[in-house]
Amino acid sequence: MRDPVLWLHVAAGVAGLLSGPLWLAVRLRGRRGDGLARAYLLAVAAVAGSGAVLAVTAPGLAWLLPVAVLTGGLAGAGALAGVRDWPHWRSLQPHLLGGSYIALVTGALVVSTGDPVWWVLPALVGQLPIAVAKRRLHRETGVAAVAHRRRSTSAR
């Protein structure tokens, strides 16, 4: 049972690592990228689910169960934040989705190298793109709000 779950875990991880930046590139061009968003979220869900199964079935890896749950939770909450228009979603969404991607990168690097520095470095490096995404979302909101105010006052 372990080998097919591990293969699913690796394949989903690769899909997430590839679809995440593609989705970001599409968003930076001003398009929604719904298909890539779904692909990324599905990949993260598969990584989290298979990671949870691997964590509870492999001796000594039960401590990774919370990591799997949190990774899936970050991606899911990040997707829902904008769709449900949560308060302050423009601040939350980059951290949530960025955090899920950082978890994918961290997992791949830790497994590949075995070096504990990779538990910290992706989180540090990931802060800049998250800050840029957050600033961009806030700037777009400010521009949209000004345009909305101009339209509503010019009609009077």
DSSP file (Angstrom, degrees, kcal/mol; ACC not computed):
  #  RESIDUE AA STRUCTURE BP1 BP2  ACC     N-H-->O    O-->H-N    N-H-->O    O-->H-N    TCO  KAPPA ALPHA  PHI   PSI    X-CA   Y-CA   Z-CA
    1    1 A M     >        0   0    0      0, 0.0     4,-1.5     0, 0.0     5,-0.2   0.000 360.0 360.0 360.0 -34.0    0.0    0.0    0.0
    2    2 A R  H  >  +     0   0    0      1,-0.2     4,-2.5     2,-0.2     5,-0.2   0.877 360.0  56.8 -65.2 -40.3    2.8    2.4    0.8
    3    3 A D  H  > S+     0   0    0      1,-0.2     4,-2.6     2,-0.2     5,-0.2   0.928 106.9  46.1 -63.2 -47.7    4.4    2.5   -2.7
    4    4 A P  H  > S+     0   0    0      0, 0.0     4,-2.3     0, 0.0    -1,-0.2   0.897 114.5  49.2 -62.0 -37.0    1.3    3.7   -4.6
    5    5 A V  H  X S+     0   0    0     -4,-1.5     4,-2.5     2,-0.2    -2,-0.2   0.902 111.2  49.7 -67.3 -39.3    0.6    6.3   -2.0
    6    6 A L  H  X S+     0   0    0     -4,-2.5     4,-2.6     2,-0.2    -1,-0.2   0.910 110.2  50.1 -65.0 -41.5    4.2    7.5   -2.1
    7    7 A W  H  X S+     0   0    0     -4,-2.6     4,-2.8     2,-0.2     5,-0.2   0.914 111.6  48.4 -62.6 -42.3    4.0    7.7   -6.0
    8    8 A L  H  X S+     0   0    0     -4,-2.3     4,-2.9     2,-0.2     5,-0.3   0.920 110.9  51.9 -61.1 -43.5    0.8    9.7   -5.7
    9    9 A H  H  X S+     0   0    0     -4,-2.5     4,-2.1     2,-0.2    -2,-0.2   0.920 113.0  43.5 -59.7 -46.6    2.5   12.0   -3.1
   10   10 A V  H  X S+     0   0    0     -4,-2.6     4,-2.5     2,-0.2    -2,-0.2   0.933 115.3  48.0 -66.8 -46.6    5.5   12.6   -5.4
   11   11 A A  H  X S+     0   0    0     -4,-2.8     4,-2.3     1,-0.2    -2,-0.2   0.912 113.8  47.0 -62.5 -42.5    3.4   13.1   -8.5
   12   12 A A  H  X S+     0   0    0     -4,-2.9     4,-2.5    -5,-0.2    -1,-0.2   0.885 110.7  53.2 -66.8 -37.5    1.1   15.5   -6.7
   13   13 A G  H  X S+     0   0    0     -4,-2.1     4,-2.7    -5,-0.3    -2,-0.2   0.923 109.8  47.1 -62.6 -44.2    4.0   17.4   -5.3
   14   14 A V  H  X S+     0   0    0     -4,-2.5     4,-2.0     2,-0.2     5,-0.2   0.922 111.8  51.3 -62.2 -43.8    5.6   17.8   -8.7
   15   15 A A  H  X S+     0   0    0     -4,-2.3     4,-2.9     1,-0.2     5,-0.2   0.907 112.6  46.2 -60.7 -41.8    2.2   19.0  -10.1
   16   16 A G  H  X S+     0   0    0     -4,-2.5     4,-2.1     1,-0.2    -2,-0.2   0.907 110.6  51.8 -66.9 -42.1    1.9   21.5   -7.2
   17   17 A L  H  < S+     0   0    0     -4,-2.7    -1,-0.2     1,-0.2    -2,-0.2   0.826 117.9  39.3 -65.1 -30.6    5.4   22.8   -7.6
   18   18 A L  H  X S+     0   0    0     -4,-2.0     4,-1.3    -5,-0.2    -2,-0.2   0.887 116.9  46.6 -84.5 -42.6    4.8   23.3  -11.3
   19   19 A S  H  X S+     0   0    0     -4,-2.9     4,-2.7    -5,-0.2     5,-0.2   0.804 102.1  65.9 -74.7 -27.7    1.3   24.7  -11.3
   20   20 A G  H  X S+     0   0    0     -4,-2.1     4,-2.1    -5,-0.2    -1,-0.2   0.965 107.0  38.2 -58.4 -56.0    1.9   27.2   -8.4
   21   21 A P  H  > S+     0   0    0      0, 0.0     4,-2.6     0, 0.0    -1,-0.2   0.852 115.4  54.8 -66.0 -32.7    4.3   29.4  -10.3
   22   22 A L  H  X S+     0   0    0     -4,-1.3     4,-2.2     2,-0.2    -2,-0.2   0.926 108.6  48.5 -64.3 -42.8    2.3   29.0  -13.5
   23   23 A W  H  X S+     0   0    0     -4,-2.7     4,-2.4     1,-0.2    -1,-0.2   0.919 111.6  50.3 -60.8 -44.0   -0.8   30.2  -11.7
   24   24 A L  H  X S+     0   0    0     -4,-2.1     4,-2.5    -5,-0.2    -2,-0.2   0.916 109.1  51.2 -60.9 -43.8    1.2   33.1  -10.3
   25   25 A A  H  X S+     0   0    0     -4,-2.6     4,-1.0     1,-0.2    -1,-0.2   0.902 110.6  48.6 -61.7 -41.4    2.5   34.1  -13.8
   26   26 A V  H ><>S+     0   0    0     -4,-2.2     5,-1.9     1,-0.2     3,-0.5   0.917 111.7  49.7 -64.3 -42.8   -1.0   34.1  -15.2
   27   27 A R  H ><5S+     0   0    0     -4,-2.4     3,-1.8     1,-0.2    -2,-0.2   0.878 105.8  56.5 -63.7 -38.0   -2.3   36.2  -12.3
   28   28 A L  H 3<5S+     0   0    0     -4,-2.5    -1,-0.2     1,-0.3    -2,-0.2   0.759 101.8  57.3 -66.8 -22.8    0.5   38.7  -12.8
   29   29 A R  T <<5S-     0   0    0     -4,-1.0    -1,-0.3    -3,-0.5    -2,-0.2   0.386 124.8-105.1 -85.9   3.6   -0.6   39.1  -16.4
   30   30 A G  T < 5S+     0   0    0     -3,-1.8     2,-0.2     1,-0.3    -3,-0.2   0.556  82.0 121.3  88.2   8.1   -4.0   40.1  -15.1
   31   31 A R      < -     0   0    0     -5,-1.9    -1,-0.3     1,-0.1    -2,-0.1  -0.681  64.7-127.8-102.8 161.2   -5.9   36.9  -15.9
   32   32 A R        -     0   0    0     -2,-0.2    -5,-0.1    -3,-0.1    -1,-0.1   0.905  21.9-157.0 -76.0 -42.6   -7.7   34.7  -13.4
   33   33 A G     >  +     0   0    0     -7,-0.1     4,-2.5     3,-0.1     5,-0.2   0.909  23.5 167.8  66.8  42.9   -6.1   31.4  -14.2
   34   34 A D  H  > S+     0   0    0      1,-0.2     4,-2.6     2,-0.2     5,-0.2   0.872  72.6  52.3 -58.8 -39.7   -9.0   29.3  -12.8
   35   35 A G  H  > S+     0   0    0      1,-0.2     4,-2.3     2,-0.2    -1,-0.2   0.919 112.3  44.6 -63.8 -43.4   -7.8   26.1  -14.3
   36   36 A L  H  > S+     0   0    0      2,-0.2     4,-2.8     1,-0.2    -1,-0.2   0.862 111.1  54.9 -68.3 -35.1   -4.3   26.5  -12.9
   37   37 A A  H  X S+     0   0    0     -4,-2.5     4,-2.7     2,-0.2     5,-0.2   0.944 110.3  45.5 -61.6 -46.9   -5.8   27.5   -9.5
   38   38 A R  H  X S+     0   0    0     -4,-2.6     4,-2.7     1,-0.2     5,-0.2   0.908 112.5  51.6 -62.5 -41.3   -7.9   24.3   -9.5
   39   39 A A  H  X S+     0   0    0     -4,-2.3     4,-2.4     2,-0.2    -2,-0.2   0.927 112.2  46.1 -61.5 -44.6   -4.8   22.2  -10.5
   40   40 A Y  H  X S+     0   0    0     -4,-2.8     4,-2.7     2,-0.2     5,-0.2   0.944 114.4  46.5 -63.3 -48.2   -2.7   23.7   -7.7
   41   41 A L  H  X S+     0   0    0     -4,-2.7     4,-2.3     1,-0.2    -2,-0.2   0.885 113.4  49.0 -64.7 -38.3   -5.4   23.3   -5.1
   42   42 A L  H  X S+     0   0    0     -4,-2.7     4,-2.4    -5,-0.2    -1,-0.2   0.910 111.4  50.2 -65.4 -41.9   -6.0   19.7   -6.2
   43   43 A A  H  X S+     0   0    0     -4,-2.4     4,-2.6    -5,-0.2    -2,-0.2   0.928 111.7  47.1 -62.3 -45.2   -2.3   18.9   -6.2
   44   44 A V  H  X S+     0   0    0     -4,-2.7     4,-3.0     1,-0.2     5,-0.2   0.903 111.2  51.8 -65.0 -39.7   -1.9   20.4   -2.6
   45   45 A A  H  X S+     0   0    0     -4,-2.3     4,-2.8    -5,-0.2    -1,-0.2   0.913 111.5  47.4 -61.4 -41.3   -5.0   18.4   -1.5
   46   46 A A  H  X S+     0   0    0     -4,-2.4     4,-2.7     2,-0.2     5,-0.3   0.898 112.9  48.6 -67.0 -40.2   -3.4   15.2   -2.9
   47   47 A V  H  X S+     0   0    0     -4,-2.6     4,-2.6     2,-0.2    -2,-0.2   0.937 114.5  45.8 -63.2 -46.2   -0.1   16.0   -1.3
   48   48 A A  H  X S+     0   0    0     -4,-3.0     4,-2.2     2,-0.2    -2,-0.2   0.927 116.0  45.3 -64.4 -44.8   -1.7   16.7    2.1
   49   49 A G  H  X S+     0   0    0     -4,-2.8     4,-2.1    -5,-0.2    -2,-0.2   0.941 117.6  42.1 -65.0 -47.9   -3.9   13.6    1.9
   50   50 A S  H  X S+     0   0    0     -4,-2.7     4,-2.7     1,-0.2    -1,-0.2   0.871 113.5  54.3 -68.1 -35.0   -1.2   11.2    0.8
   51   51 A G  H  X S+     0   0    0     -4,-2.6     4,-2.5    -5,-0.3    -1,-0.2   0.887 107.4  50.7 -63.6 -38.6    1.2   12.8    3.3
   52   52 A A  H  X S+     0   0    0     -4,-2.2     4,-1.9     2,-0.2    -2,-0.2   0.922 111.2  47.8 -64.5 -43.6   -1.2   12.2    6.1
   53   53 A V  H  X S+     0   0    0     -4,-2.1     4,-1.4     1,-0.2    -2,-0.2   0.934 114.0  46.9 -62.6 -45.6   -1.6    8.6    5.1
   54   54 A L  H  X S+     0   0    0     -4,-2.7     4,-1.8     1,-0.2    -2,-0.2   0.890 109.5  55.1 -63.3 -38.8    2.2    8.2    4.8
   55   55 A A  H  < S+     0   0    0     -4,-2.5     6,-0.3     1,-0.2    -1,-0.2   0.879 113.1  39.9 -63.9 -38.4    2.7    9.9    8.2
   56   56 A V  H  < S+     0   0    0     -4,-1.9    -1,-0.2     1,-0.2    -2,-0.2   0.664 119.3  45.3 -88.0 -14.4    0.4    7.5   10.1
   57   57 A T  H  < S+     0   0    0     -4,-1.4    -2,-0.2    -5,-0.2    -1,-0.2   0.639  98.6  75.9-101.8 -15.7    1.5    4.3    8.3
   58   58 A A  S >< S-     0   0    0     -4,-1.8     3,-1.7    -5,-0.2     4,-0.2  -0.821  89.5-110.4 -98.9 133.2    5.3    4.8    8.4
   59   59 A P  T 3  S+     0   0    0      0, 0.0    -2,-0.1     0, 0.0    -3,-0.1  -0.358  99.0   9.3 -60.8 132.2    7.1    4.2   11.7
   60   60 A G  T 3  S+     0   0    0     -4,-0.1     3,-0.2    -2,-0.1    -4,-0.1   0.454 105.1  92.5  82.5   0.6    8.4    7.4   13.2
   61   61 A L    X   +     0   0    0     -3,-1.7     3,-2.3    -6,-0.3     4,-0.3   0.321  45.2 105.0-109.5   8.7    6.7    9.8   10.8
   62   62 A A  G >  S+     0   0    0      1,-0.3     3,-1.8    -4,-0.2    -1,-0.1   0.793  70.6  69.9 -60.0 -26.5    3.5   10.5   12.8
   63   63 A W  G 3  S+     0   0    0      1,-0.3     4,-0.4    -3,-0.2    -1,-0.3   0.682  89.6  63.8 -65.1 -15.7    4.9   13.9   13.7
   64   64 A L  G <> S+     0   0    0     -3,-2.3     4,-2.2     1,-0.2    -1,-0.3   0.575  78.1  86.6 -83.6  -9.5    4.4   14.9   10.0
   65   65 A L  H <> S+     0   0    0     -3,-1.8     4,-2.4    -4,-0.3     5,-0.2   0.929  88.4  48.4 -57.8 -47.3    0.6   14.5   10.2
   66   66 A P  H  > S+     0   0    0      0, 0.0     4,-2.8     0, 0.0    -1,-0.2   0.863 109.0  55.2 -61.9 -32.2    0.1   18.1   11.5
   67   67 A V  H  > S+     0   0    0     -4,-0.4     4,-2.4     2,-0.2    -2,-0.2   0.927 109.2  46.8 -64.0 -44.0    2.4   19.4    8.7
   68   68 A A  H  X S+     0   0    0     -4,-2.2     4,-2.1     2,-0.2     5,-0.2   0.928 114.3  46.9 -62.7 -45.6    0.2   17.6    6.1
   69   69 A V  H  X S+     0   0    0     -4,-2.4     4,-2.4     1,-0.2    -2,-0.2   0.922 113.8  47.5 -64.4 -44.6   -3.0   19.0    7.6
   70   70 A L  H  X S+     0   0    0     -4,-2.8     4,-2.7     2,-0.2    -1,-0.2   0.884 109.4  53.7 -65.7 -38.8   -1.7   22.5    7.9
   71   71 A T  H  X S+     0   0    0     -4,-2.4     4,-1.9    -5,-0.2    -1,-0.2   0.948 113.0  42.6 -61.5 -48.5   -0.4   22.5    4.3
   72   72 A G  H  X S+     0   0    0     -4,-2.1     4,-2.5     1,-0.2    -1,-0.2   0.894 114.0  52.7 -63.2 -39.3   -3.8   21.5    3.0
   73   73 A G  H  X S+     0   0    0     -4,-2.4     4,-2.7    -5,-0.2     5,-0.3   0.880 106.4  52.7 -64.5 -39.1   -5.5   23.9    5.3
   74   74 A L  H  X S+     0   0    0     -4,-2.7     4,-2.4     2,-0.2    -1,-0.2   0.941 112.8  43.7 -61.4 -47.8   -3.3   26.8    4.2
   75   75 A A  H  X S+     0   0    0     -4,-1.9     4,-2.1     2,-0.2    -2,-0.2   0.929 115.8  47.6 -65.3 -44.8   -4.1   26.2    0.5
   76   76 A G  H  X S+     0   0    0     -4,-2.5     4,-2.1     1,-0.2    -2,-0.2   0.923 114.4  45.6 -63.2 -44.7   -7.8   25.7    1.2
   77   77 A A  H  X S+     0   0    0     -4,-2.7     4,-2.2     1,-0.2    -1,-0.2   0.884 110.9  54.3 -66.4 -37.9   -8.1   28.8    3.3
   78   78 A G  H  X S+     0   0    0     -4,-2.4     4,-0.8    -5,-0.3    -1,-0.2   0.890 109.9  47.0 -62.4 -38.6   -6.2   30.8    0.8
   79   79 A A  H  X S+     0   0    0     -4,-2.1     4,-1.1     1,-0.2    -1,-0.2   0.900 115.3  45.4 -68.9 -40.2   -8.6   29.8   -1.9
   80   80 A L  H  X S+     0   0    0     -4,-2.1     4,-3.0     1,-0.2     6,-0.3   0.788  97.2  74.4 -74.2 -27.5  -11.6   30.6    0.2
   81   81 A A  H  <>S+     0   0    0     -4,-2.2     5,-2.4     1,-0.2     4,-0.3   0.914 106.3  31.9 -55.6 -49.1  -10.4   33.9    1.5
   82   82 A G  H  <5S+     0   0    0     -4,-0.8     3,-0.5     3,-0.2    -1,-0.2   0.885 119.1  52.7 -76.4 -39.0  -10.9   35.8   -1.7
   83   83 A V  H  <5S+     0   0    0     -4,-1.1    -2,-0.2     1,-0.2    -1,-0.2   0.904 116.7  38.4 -64.0 -41.9  -13.9   33.9   -2.9
   84   84 A R  T  <5S-     0   0    0     -4,-3.0    -1,-0.2    -5,-0.1    -2,-0.2   0.459 107.4-127.2 -89.0  -1.5  -15.8   34.4    0.3
   85   85 A D  T   5 -     0   0    0     -3,-0.5    -3,-0.2    -4,-0.3    -4,-0.1   0.927  34.9-166.8  55.3  50.2  -14.5   38.0    0.7
   86   86 A W    > < -     0   0    0     -5,-2.4     3,-1.8    -6,-0.3     4,-0.2  -0.298  34.5 -87.1 -61.7 150.8  -13.2   37.4    4.2
   87   87 A P  T 3  S+     0   0    0      0, 0.0    -1,-0.1     0, 0.0     5,-0.1  -0.403 115.4   6.5 -58.0 135.2  -12.3   40.6    6.1
   88   88 A H  T >> S+     0   0    0     -3,-0.1     4,-2.0     1,-0.1     3,-1.4   0.753  82.7 150.1  63.1  27.4   -8.7   41.5    5.2
   89   89 A W  H <>  +     0   0    0     -3,-1.8     4,-3.1     1,-0.3    -7,-0.1   0.816  64.6  63.9 -61.7 -28.7   -8.5   38.8    2.6
   90   90 A R  H 34 S+     0   0    0      1,-0.2    -1,-0.3    -4,-0.2    48,-0.2   0.779 109.3  39.9 -67.9 -24.2   -6.0   40.8    0.6
   91   91 A S  H <> S+     0   0    0     -3,-1.4     4,-0.7     2,-0.1    -1,-0.2   0.810 120.5  44.7 -86.2 -35.5   -3.6   40.5    3.5
   92   92 A L  H  X S+     0   0    0     -4,-2.0     4,-2.6     1,-0.1     3,-0.4   0.916 101.4  63.6 -75.7 -44.8   -4.4   36.9    4.3
   93   93 A Q  H  X S+     0   0    0     -4,-3.1     4,-2.7     1,-0.2     5,-0.5   0.875 101.0  48.5 -57.5 -47.1   -4.5   35.3    0.9
   94   94 A P  H  > S+     0   0    0      0, 0.0     4,-2.0     0, 0.0    -1,-0.2   0.898 114.9  47.3 -60.8 -36.7   -0.8   35.8   -0.1
   95   95 A H  H  X S+     0   0    0     -4,-0.7     4,-2.1    -3,-0.4    -2,-0.2   0.911 115.4  44.9 -68.7 -41.4    0.3   34.4    3.3
   96   96 A L  H  X S+     0   0    0     -4,-2.6     4,-1.8     2,-0.2    -3,-0.2   0.965 120.9  36.4 -69.0 -52.8   -2.0   31.4    3.1
   97   97 A L  H  X S+     0   0    0     -4,-2.7     4,-2.0     2,-0.2    -2,-0.2   0.908 119.4  50.5 -68.0 -40.5   -1.3   30.4   -0.5
   98   98 A G  H  X S+     0   0    0     -4,-2.0     4,-2.7    -5,-0.5    -1,-0.2   0.895 108.7  53.0 -62.4 -39.4    2.3   31.4   -0.2
   99   99 A G  H  X S+     0   0    0     -4,-2.1     4,-2.0    -5,-0.2    -1,-0.2   0.879 107.4  50.9 -63.6 -38.1    2.6   29.3    2.9
  100  100 A S  H  X S+     0   0    0     -4,-1.8     4,-1.6     2,-0.2    -1,-0.2   0.897 112.3  46.8 -67.0 -38.0    1.2   26.2    1.2
  101  101 A Y  H  X S+     0   0    0     -4,-2.0     4,-2.5     2,-0.2    -2,-0.2   0.908 109.7  53.1 -69.8 -40.1    3.7   26.6   -1.6
  102  102 A I  H  X S+     0   0    0     -4,-2.7     4,-3.0     1,-0.2    -1,-0.2   0.887 106.7  54.1 -59.8 -38.3    6.6   27.1    0.8
  103  103 A A  H  X S+     0   0    0     -4,-2.0     4,-2.5     2,-0.2    -1,-0.2   0.900 108.3  49.1 -63.0 -40.4    5.5   23.9    2.5
  104  104 A L  H  X S+     0   0    0     -4,-1.6     4,-2.3     2,-0.2    -2,-0.2   0.940 114.0  45.2 -63.0 -46.5    5.7   22.1   -0.9
  105  105 A V  H  X S+     0   0    0     -4,-2.5     4,-2.6     2,-0.2     5,-0.2   0.929 113.0  50.7 -62.9 -45.4    9.2   23.5   -1.6
  106  106 A T  H  X S+     0   0    0     -4,-3.0     4,-2.9     1,-0.2     5,-0.3   0.930 110.5  49.2 -59.1 -46.9   10.4   22.7    2.0
  107  107 A G  H  X S+     0   0    0     -4,-2.5     4,-2.2     1,-0.2     5,-0.2   0.921 112.1  47.8 -59.5 -45.1    9.2   19.1    1.8
  108  108 A A  H  X S+     0   0    0     -4,-2.3     4,-2.0     1,-0.2    -1,-0.2   0.914 115.5  44.6 -63.3 -42.7   10.9   18.5   -1.6
  109  109 A L  H  X>S+     0   0    0     -4,-2.6     4,-2.5     2,-0.2     5,-0.5   0.900 113.0  49.4 -71.2 -40.5   14.1   20.1   -0.4
  110  110 A V  H  X5S+     0   0    0     -4,-2.9     4,-2.2    -5,-0.2    -2,-0.2   0.923 114.7  44.9 -65.1 -43.4   14.2   18.3    2.9
  111  111 A V  H  <5S+     0   0    0     -4,-2.2    -1,-0.2    -5,-0.3    -2,-0.2   0.894 116.8  46.5 -66.7 -38.8   13.5   14.9    1.4
  112  112 A S  H  <5S+     0   0    0     -4,-2.0    -2,-0.2    -5,-0.2    -1,-0.2   0.870 129.4  19.7 -72.4 -37.2   16.0   15.5   -1.4
  113  113 A T  H  <5S-     0   0    0     -4,-2.5    -3,-0.2    -5,-0.1    -2,-0.2   0.765  79.0-144.3-106.6 -30.8   18.9   16.8    0.7
  114  114 A G     << +     0   0    0     -4,-2.2    -4,-0.1    -5,-0.5    -3,-0.1   0.502  55.7 136.6  74.4   2.1   18.3   15.6    4.3
  115  115 A D    >   -     0   0    0     -6,-0.4     3,-1.6     1,-0.1    -1,-0.3  -0.725  53.2-146.6 -87.7 124.1   19.8   19.0    5.4
  116  116 A P  G >  S+     0   0    0      0, 0.0     3,-1.9     0, 0.0     4,-0.4   0.674  90.1  78.2 -66.2 -15.9   17.8   20.7    8.2
  117  117 A V  G >> S+     0   0    0      1,-0.3     4,-2.4     2,-0.2     3,-1.4   0.809  83.1  67.3 -60.8 -26.7   18.7   24.2    6.8
  118  118 A W  G <4 S+     0   0    0     -3,-1.6    -1,-0.3     1,-0.3    -8,-0.2   0.566  85.7  68.8 -73.3  -7.4   15.9   23.6    4.2
  119  119 A W  G <4 S+     0   0    0     -3,-1.9    -1,-0.3    -4,-0.1    -2,-0.2   0.766 115.4  24.7 -74.4 -25.0   13.3   23.7    7.0
  120  120 A V  T <> S+     0   0    0     -3,-1.4     4,-1.8    -4,-0.4     3,-0.5   0.811 108.8  68.1-107.6 -41.6   14.0   27.4    7.4
  121  121 A L  H  X S+     0   0    0     -4,-2.4     4,-2.8     1,-0.2     5,-0.3   0.867  97.3  52.0 -57.6 -45.5   15.4   28.8    4.2
  122  122 A P  H  > S+     0   0    0      0, 0.0     4,-2.4     0, 0.0    -1,-0.2   0.892 109.6  51.4 -59.8 -36.6   12.3   28.4    2.0
  123  123 A A  H  > S+     0   0    0     -3,-0.5     4,-0.5     2,-0.2    -2,-0.2   0.896 112.8  45.3 -66.3 -38.5   10.3   30.3    4.6
  124  124 A L  H >< S+     0   0    0     -4,-1.8     3,-1.0     1,-0.2     4,-0.4   0.942 116.4  44.0 -69.0 -47.0   12.8   33.1    4.7
  125  125 A V  H >< S+     0   0    0     -4,-2.8     3,-0.8     1,-0.2    -2,-0.2   0.850 108.2  60.6 -66.4 -34.1   13.1   33.4    0.9
  126  126 A G  H 3X S+     0   0    0     -4,-2.4     4,-1.7    -5,-0.3    -1,-0.2   0.631  85.1  78.1 -70.7 -13.5    9.4   33.1    0.4
  127  127 A Q  H <X S+     0   0    0     -3,-1.0     4,-2.5    -4,-0.5    -1,-0.2   0.869  88.7  55.5 -66.2 -35.8    8.7   36.3    2.4
  128  128 A L  H <> S+     0   0    0     -3,-0.8     4,-2.5    -4,-0.4     5,-0.2   0.960 109.1  44.0 -64.9 -51.9    9.7   38.6   -0.4
  129  129 A P  H  > S+     0   0    0      0, 0.0     4,-2.4     0, 0.0    -1,-0.2   0.874 114.1  52.2 -61.7 -33.4    7.3   37.2   -3.1
  130  130 A I  H  X S+     0   0    0     -4,-1.7     4,-2.5     2,-0.2    -2,-0.2   0.928 110.1  47.9 -65.6 -43.6    4.5   37.1   -0.4
  131  131 A A  H  X S+     0   0    0     -4,-2.5     4,-2.5     2,-0.2    -1,-0.2   0.895 111.9  50.1 -63.3 -39.9    5.1   40.8    0.4
  132  132 A V  H  X S+     0   0    0     -4,-2.5     4,-2.5     2,-0.2    -2,-0.2   0.925 111.8  47.6 -64.2 -44.5    5.1   41.7   -3.3
  133  133 A A  H  X S+     0   0    0     -4,-2.4     4,-2.4     1,-0.2    -2,-0.2   0.904 112.2  50.0 -63.1 -41.2    1.8   39.8   -3.8
  134  134 A K  H  X S+     0   0    0     -4,-2.5     4,-2.2     2,-0.2    -2,-0.2   0.925 111.6  47.5 -63.7 -45.0    0.3   41.5   -0.8
  135  135 A R  H  X S+     0   0    0     -4,-2.5     4,-2.6     1,-0.2    -2,-0.2   0.908 111.6  51.4 -62.3 -42.3    1.3   44.9   -1.9
  136  136 A R  H  X S+     0   0    0     -4,-2.5     4,-2.8     2,-0.2     5,-0.2   0.919 109.4  49.4 -63.2 -43.7    0.0   44.3   -5.4
  137  137 A L  H  X S+     0   0    0     -4,-2.4     4,-1.9     1,-0.2    -1,-0.2   0.908 113.2  47.0 -61.9 -41.5   -3.4   43.1   -4.1
  138  138 A H  H  X S+     0   0    0     -4,-2.2     4,-2.3     2,-0.2    -2,-0.2   0.889 112.3  50.0 -67.9 -38.0   -3.6   46.2   -1.9
  139  139 A R  H  X S+     0   0    0     -4,-2.6     4,-2.4     2,-0.2    -2,-0.2   0.922 110.4  49.7 -65.9 -44.1   -2.6   48.5   -4.8
  140  140 A E  H  X S+     0   0    0     -4,-2.8     4,-2.5     1,-0.2    -1,-0.2   0.882 111.0  50.7 -61.8 -37.5   -5.2   46.9   -7.1
  141  141 A T  H  X S+     0   0    0     -4,-1.9     4,-2.6    -5,-0.2    -1,-0.2   0.914 109.5  49.8 -66.1 -42.9   -7.8   47.4   -4.4
  142  142 A G  H  X S+     0   0    0     -4,-2.3     4,-2.2     2,-0.2    -2,-0.2   0.912 112.5  47.1 -62.4 -42.9   -6.9   51.1   -4.0
  143  143 A V  H  X S+     0   0    0     -4,-2.4     4,-2.5     2,-0.2    -2,-0.2   0.913 113.3  48.7 -64.5 -43.5   -7.1   51.7   -7.7
  144  144 A A  H  X S+     0   0    0     -4,-2.5     4,-2.4     1,-0.2    -2,-0.2   0.893 111.0  50.4 -64.6 -39.2  -10.4   49.9   -8.0
  145  145 A A  H  X S+     0   0    0     -4,-2.6     4,-2.5     2,-0.2    -1,-0.2   0.909 111.3  48.0 -66.4 -41.3  -11.8   51.8   -5.0
  146  146 A V  H  X S+     0   0    0     -4,-2.2     4,-2.5     2,-0.2    -2,-0.2   0.927 112.6  48.8 -64.0 -44.6  -10.8   55.2   -6.6
  147  147 A A  H  X S+     0   0    0     -4,-2.5     4,-2.3     1,-0.2    -2,-0.2   0.893 111.3  50.3 -62.2 -39.8  -12.3   54.2   -9.9
  148  148 A H  H  X S+     0   0    0     -4,-2.4     4,-2.5     2,-0.2    -1,-0.2   0.924 111.0  48.3 -65.0 -43.7  -15.5   53.2   -8.2
  149  149 A R  H  X S+     0   0    0     -4,-2.5     4,-2.2     1,-0.2     5,-0.2   0.904 111.0  51.2 -63.2 -40.4  -15.7   56.5   -6.3
  150  150 A R  H  X S+     0   0    0     -4,-2.5     4,-2.1     1,-0.2    -1,-0.2   0.917 111.8  46.9 -63.4 -42.8  -15.0   58.4   -9.5
  151  151 A R  H  X S+     0   0    0     -4,-2.3     4,-1.0     1,-0.2    -2,-0.2   0.918 113.5  47.9 -64.5 -42.5  -17.8   56.6  -11.4
  152  152 A S  H  < S+     0   0    0     -4,-2.5    -1,-0.2     1,-0.2    -2,-0.2   0.837 116.6  42.2 -72.2 -30.6  -20.3   57.0   -8.5
  153  153 A T  H >< S+     0   0    0     -4,-2.2     3,-0.9    -5,-0.2    -1,-0.2   0.785 109.4  57.3 -84.8 -27.1  -19.6   60.7   -8.1
  154  154 A S  H 3< S+     0   0    0     -4,-2.1    -2,-0.2     1,-0.2    -1,-0.2   0.718  98.2  62.1 -75.8 -18.3  -19.5   61.5  -11.8
  155  155 A A  T 3<        0   0    0     -4,-1.0    -1,-0.2     1,-0.2    -2,-0.1   0.601 360.0 360.0 -80.6 -10.5  -23.0   60.2  -12.4
  156  156 A R    <         0   0    0     -3,-0.9    -1,-0.2    -4,-0.2    -2,-0.1   0.475 360.0 360.0 -80.2 360.0  -24.4   62.8  -10.0
